[in-house]
Amino acid sequence: MVEATERNDDATQADDTDAADDSPRAELHQLVDGLPLRADAAHAQAQARPGLAIAERVEALGADELAAIDDDTLLRAGAALLAHERGDLAARCFAALESREDAAGLARFGLAWVAWAAGEAEACADGLRAAAELDRTLALLPPEVELRRVRARIGSITVLSVSNAEGEHDVERMILPRPLLAAERRALKSSATRLAKLSHPAVAGYGALALERCGARLDREPVPGKPLTTALDPVRTLDDALAIVAPLCEGLAAAHAEGLVHGAIHPALITLAPAGAVLRGLGLGTLQLPALRDAAHGLIAPERQAGSPPTPASDAYAVAALLYRLIAGRDPTGAVPRPSTLELDPRLDPRLDALFAEALHPDPRVRLDVTALRERAQQIAATPGQAAVVESAASQ
């Protein structure tokens, strides 16, 4: 069977026929044409498509009309709707394909990620296993490794809990919508070598790297705990937020010293383990395209949105944005309010205004690095009595 990220000639001809029609299904085809067929590989590209328009076309189609649409268009529409958080409509597209032999595996794969988006982790794992049985090109793991559960997913990066003859461990997996380039393969191998040298509880514990045609897998020691996405609310005190962010800053500083950059820091890739926060995805995130929805949540540095590669400065921006979110209860987007002006009880320390002005600075050359961010935030947390002095001076 043709790999899921590619298309065969027959499908292309069918799509061209639909595209020639002046009909709702032709409009849907045009809106999603060119996207990868795999829901995970399509994530970043799909966010750049008009989600509302795609949703409107699918909502307007009845069951018989959906059944008349070609496989590729339905798969791409489902992937796009999933990327735009319209799991209900994505499920309609994928479900319409389950009885079609050539698309059943990809349809089941898409439905698995619909289940994940709905918070049904066990159903997601079941669906991924079923998809792999229908189509081995969709398997996230080699045959000798058993998928136990899905721990996290953001974009093209997935964290899995697995077991094999050697016991349980975690796997961090990345999939691209195209084959890996030779330079990317060399970079991944170099990152894996550097990861092996790291010794920090917030990032350590990595093992073997396995390169695939369109992605890579990194084994790591099992890390129990829930992703930070489950604990973003309610608003935290600065001390509580630093209990999460400070170890991440230390781990990233160690990684940066080894020449490593994360590139895809996100609450979904931060595990709240009993011994402290653990950052996942290091070594793989540099190949993930910045997703528009992540940018909308303030997690992506401006230079990354403009197309620049990830750097230690863009990592520092993401961590600062995370700290802001934890203590302010809102994403640092648009005209980011100074923390001290937010209507919170108790009010946030006015010294945080200057801290975030530098930590979230649009110019990476003047932005605080992760060590300076941690040290200044910890100093503010340790000297709450100075907040009144700063506020009094500001009012004079």
Secondary structure, DSSP 8 states (H G I E B T S, - for coil): ---TTS--HHHHHHHHHHHHS-SHHHHHHHHHTT--SSTTTTHHHHHTS-HHHHHHHHHH--HHHHHTS-HHHHHHHHHHHHHTT-HHHHHHHHHTTTT-TTTHHHHHHHHHHHHHHTT-HHHHHHHHHHHHHH-GGG-SS-TTSEEEEEEEEETTEEEEEEEETTEEEEEEEEE-SS---HHHHHHHHHHHHHHHH---TTT--EEEEEE-SSEEEEEE----SEEGGGG--S---HHHHHHHHHHHHHHHHHHHHTT-------GGGEEEETTEEEE--TTTGGGS---HHHHHTT-S-HHHHTT----HHHHHHHHHHHHHHHHHSS---SS---GGGS--SS---THHHHHHHHHT-S-TTTS--HHHHHHHHHHHHH-TTHHHHHHHHHH-
